[in-house]
């Protein structure tokens, strides 16, 4: 008998590093260890060691998937590598002028956004193509030699190259790139034509600069992560989650470092799509709440929403990204009193170190987690990762804001939770009600370590259809990494009207790109029958400044000629009007190639109803529930809940990776998949 093969997925968050291992024999092992912000690869190694202690044979691991916040944190904090830029003569200051947008239009003291690359490290060179990609002037080799000499003096950690109209003709970029790679063999060199073959000068140059500045950091981290796994005895391939909700082999991830900026949250959305299919619930809103932030994403019809442009610290990044709305409200969000005497919560966070005061690791500022401890919704005792909750420390922290506001400690805790909850409700409204969608048609899926703590409260505030608390909410994002598959994104700006003369040229681009992407995935080990394509085109009316992305069923000439018809319909749906007589321009064509991983989630099935067993109730405690005062509440061990079990709140459901709070009158049903379905009473039941 052959030994079972294991797959491991590891999601490194701000407070915890979550890991889940699945064997080919159906065995599942879980681990949750404290994150190590000083070097996340240490947390990775600790998580693998925790799995090994539970019986996972590391030499039998066939695949490791990893979601990381290394690129996210480097971009948000500005701790990027020291990069240089080589650009077309006359365009040195594109990164300074940006798009001439002011982030704070009405500020009397506007701040100037930080420049990705300082002006002293931006170099100009004579060369030129026109707007059709035709060469107007060759690369000045003498200037290139001078720039190389200046770069030797400057000693940048990475070099970016971005030339005018190189998305149409990249010959000059490749010529300069070859010279720079030959002169600086140990320095990453990024060409704009390799990372963003799209028009608009600032976004393309900014994307190239961000990629170059991230590469030294991301490549160094992935090297340490690979070494840590190898030292632990894991010799399998390492896949890294990208912002687009798909994975890429680690050896290629560094070169596309800008595609990892939302690596961590994307795993949760991939898991959300699998959950939607499993439960036959196509309309879902995720609430991924960790220690530092909360990520909200809306699935409509089971489809993951994507955007092709993201704003990161006032910089524009061209990379297909899961459309996630993020707020600075997590379990570690710090409560403070501002200069006007008002209570504020977030976005500052206690992070992993020292963490909330209740963790007993030196934190003194009050956080949302401390408020839950004071209210009793988060009980004293041991958490994952060896953390022990200390109620006295939580009360001392909350007292720091309660006394100046003439509140009791419990009133202060209620105030902290109310403000944090308002942030979460506003985030859910932003992706649903504010987009014209009826929240009653959507189910809330709270996950992350702190998400289920707020499930009942948000369900009641928003009048959503129901809340679905996954089986492993604290490990949900990590588990989602394994269902994502490998993904490659390709794009090309064409700026062509949708007429029969240009359509064959566009169709040929799709053919060539699909062949290249398919070949790459086959080299990555994906079976030919597991390669799936998704084509689309960004279109607009001639003269418009923004585009709509139109999905395609294929890319033959007949399908592409239907683009204007589809664009008119989508324009009507989005904006309430369209003009069928106006010419439609195809701006950028896109192709996403996915190598699917063969892992299906159990589908929901009917199960007979059963009552809550006495063995599942492990105790009772007094909990201060918002709107109900102090309430005697049952504490339920989730692992003891069998499929079909139904009961009514109030209840605290505890498990290794999360705690769920159920309000009075809310009903809980355990699905056949062991996910918890939480509903509000019907109007008739409420009246009774």
ZIJO-V290703 format. One record per backbone hydrogen bond with DSSP energy under -1.0 kcal/mol. NH is the residue of the N-H (numbers start at 1). CO is the residue of the C=O. If there is no record, write none. Layout:
nh=NH co=CO
nh=NH co=CO
This chain:
nh=6 co=60
nh=7 co=22
nh=8 co=63
nh=9 co=20
nh=10 co=65
nh=11 co=18
nh=12 co=67
nh=13 co=16
nh=17 co=33
nh=18 co=11
nh=19 co=31
nh=20 co=9
nh=21 co=29
nh=22 co=7
nh=23 co=27
nh=24 co=5
nh=26 co=23
nh=29 co=21
nh=31 co=19
nh=33 co=17
nh=35 co=15
nh=39 co=36
nh=42 co=39
nh=44 co=40
nh=45 co=41
nh=46 co=42
nh=47 co=43
nh=48 co=44
nh=49 co=45
nh=50 co=46
nh=51 co=47
nh=52 co=48
nh=53 co=49
nh=55 co=52
nh=56 co=51
nh=60 co=57
nh=61 co=58
nh=62 co=6
nh=63 co=6
nh=64 co=237
nh=65 co=8
nh=66 co=239
nh=67 co=10
nh=73 co=69
nh=74 co=70
nh=75 co=71
nh=76 co=72
nh=77 co=73
nh=80 co=78
nh=81 co=213
nh=84 co=158
nh=85 co=121
nh=86 co=160
nh=87 co=123
nh=89 co=125
nh=91 co=88
nh=94 co=91
nh=97 co=93
nh=98 co=94
nh=100 co=97
nh=107 co=104
nh=121 co=118
nh=122 co=119
nh=123 co=85
nh=125 co=87
nh=128 co=137
nh=130 co=134
nh=133 co=130
nh=136 co=128
nh=137 co=128
nh=140 co=126
nh=141 co=139
nh=144 co=140
nh=145 co=141
nh=146 co=142
nh=147 co=143
nh=148 co=144
nh=149 co=145
nh=150 co=146
nh=151 co=147
nh=152 co=148
nh=153 co=149
nh=154 co=150
nh=155 co=151
nh=157 co=82
nh=158 co=82
nh=159 co=188
nh=160 co=84
nh=161 co=190
nh=162 co=86
nh=166 co=163
nh=168 co=165
nh=169 co=165
nh=174 co=170
nh=175 co=171
nh=176 co=172
nh=177 co=173
nh=178 co=174
nh=179 co=175
nh=180 co=176
nh=181 co=177
nh=182 co=178
nh=183 co=179
nh=184 co=180
nh=187 co=184
nh=190 co=159
nh=192 co=161
nh=194 co=191
nh=196 co=192
nh=198 co=196
nh=204 co=200
nh=205 co=201
nh=206 co=202
nh=207 co=203
nh=208 co=204
nh=209 co=205
nh=210 co=206
nh=211 co=207
nh=212 co=208
nh=213 co=209
nh=214 co=210
nh=215 co=211
nh=218 co=214
nh=219 co=215
nh=220 co=216
nh=221 co=217
nh=222 co=218
nh=223 co=219
nh=224 co=220
nh=225 co=221
nh=226 co=222
nh=227 co=223
nh=228 co=224
nh=229 co=225
nh=230 co=226
nh=231 co=227
nh=232 co=228
nh=233 co=230
nh=234 co=229
nh=239 co=64
nh=240 co=248
nh=241 co=66
nh=242 co=246
nh=243 co=259
nh=245 co=242
nh=247 co=485
nh=248 co=240
nh=250 co=238
nh=252 co=249
nh=253 co=249
nh=257 co=254
nh=259 co=256
nh=260 co=257
nh=263 co=260
nh=266 co=262
nh=267 co=264
nh=269 co=265
nh=270 co=266
nh=271 co=267
nh=272 co=268
nh=273 co=269
nh=274 co=270
nh=275 co=271
nh=276 co=272
nh=277 co=273
nh=278 co=274
nh=279 co=275
nh=281 co=276
nh=284 co=299
nh=285 co=443
nh=286 co=297
nh=287 co=445
nh=288 co=295
nh=289 co=287
nh=289 co=447
nh=290 co=293
nh=294 co=327
nh=295 co=288
nh=296 co=325
nh=299 co=284
nh=302 co=282
nh=303 co=300
nh=307 co=321
nh=310 co=317
nh=312 co=315
nh=315 co=312
nh=317 co=310
nh=319 co=317
nh=321 co=307
nh=322 co=243
nh=323 co=305
nh=324 co=322
nh=325 co=296
nh=327 co=294
nh=329 co=327
nh=331 co=290
nh=332 co=291
nh=333 co=330
nh=334 co=348
nh=335 co=366
nh=336 co=344
nh=338 co=342
nh=341 co=338
nh=344 co=336
nh=346 co=334
nh=350 co=332
nh=355 co=350
nh=359 co=356
nh=360 co=357
nh=368 co=333
nh=369 co=331
nh=371 co=367
nh=372 co=368
nh=373 co=369
nh=374 co=370
nh=375 co=371
nh=376 co=372
nh=378 co=372
nh=383 co=387
nh=389 co=381
nh=390 co=358
nh=394 co=390
nh=395 co=391
nh=396 co=392
nh=397 co=393
nh=398 co=394
nh=399 co=395
nh=400 co=397
nh=401 co=398
nh=402 co=398
nh=403 co=399
nh=406 co=403
nh=407 co=402
nh=412 co=408
nh=413 co=409
nh=414 co=410
nh=415 co=411
nh=416 co=412
nh=417 co=413
nh=418 co=414
nh=419 co=415
nh=420 co=416
nh=421 co=417
nh=422 co=418
nh=423 co=419
nh=424 co=420
nh=425 co=421
nh=426 co=422
nh=427 co=423
nh=428 co=424
nh=429 co=425
nh=430 co=426
nh=431 co=427
nh=434 co=429
nh=435 co=432
nh=436 co=433
nh=437 co=432
nh=441 co=438
nh=442 co=439
nh=443 co=283
nh=444 co=466
nh=445 co=285
nh=447 co=287
nh=448 co=473
nh=450 co=289
nh=454 co=451
nh=456 co=661
nh=458 co=454
nh=459 co=455
nh=460 co=456
nh=461 co=457
nh=462 co=458
nh=463 co=459
nh=465 co=442
nh=467 co=678
nh=468 co=444
nh=469 co=676
nh=475 co=472
nh=479 co=475
nh=480 co=476
nh=482 co=479
nh=483 co=480
nh=486 co=595
nh=487 co=247
nh=488 co=593
nh=490 co=591
nh=492 co=589
nh=493 co=197
nh=494 co=587
nh=495 co=587
nh=496 co=586
nh=498 co=584
nh=499 co=497
nh=502 co=499
nh=503 co=499
nh=506 co=502
nh=507 co=503
nh=508 co=504
nh=509 co=505
nh=510 co=506
nh=511 co=507
nh=512 co=508
nh=513 co=509
nh=514 co=510
nh=515 co=511
nh=516 co=512
nh=517 co=513
nh=518 co=514
nh=519 co=515
nh=520 co=516
nh=521 co=517
nh=522 co=518
nh=523 co=519
nh=524 co=520
nh=525 co=522
nh=526 co=521
nh=530 co=527
nh=531 co=528
nh=532 co=594
nh=534 co=592
nh=536 co=590
nh=537 co=550
nh=538 co=588
nh=539 co=548
nh=540 co=585
nh=542 co=583
nh=544 co=541
nh=548 co=539
nh=550 co=537
nh=552 co=535
nh=560 co=556
nh=561 co=557
nh=563 co=560
nh=566 co=562
nh=567 co=563
nh=568 co=564
nh=569 co=565
nh=570 co=566
nh=571 co=567
nh=572 co=568
nh=573 co=569
nh=574 co=570
nh=575 co=571
nh=576 co=572
nh=582 co=579
nh=585 co=540
nh=586 co=496
nh=587 co=538
nh=588 co=538
nh=589 co=492
nh=590 co=536
nh=591 co=490
nh=592 co=534
nh=593 co=488
nh=594 co=532
nh=595 co=486
nh=596 co=530
nh=599 co=597
nh=604 co=278
nh=610 co=644
nh=616 co=613
nh=618 co=635
nh=621 co=633
nh=623 co=631
nh=624 co=375
nh=625 co=623
nh=625 co=629
nh=628 co=625
nh=629 co=625
nh=631 co=623
nh=633 co=621
nh=635 co=619
nh=636 co=652
nh=637 co=616
nh=638 co=654
nh=640 co=637
nh=641 co=638
nh=644 co=670
nh=645 co=642
nh=646 co=610
nh=647 co=668
nh=649 co=666
nh=651 co=662
nh=652 co=634
nh=653 co=660
nh=654 co=636
nh=655 co=658
nh=660 co=653
nh=661 co=452
nh=662 co=651
nh=665 co=649
nh=666 co=663
nh=667 co=679
nh=668 co=647
nh=669 co=677
nh=670 co=645
nh=671 co=675
nh=674 co=671
nh=676 co=469
nh=677 co=669
nh=678 co=467
nh=679 co=667
nh=686 co=682
nh=687 co=683
nh=688 co=684
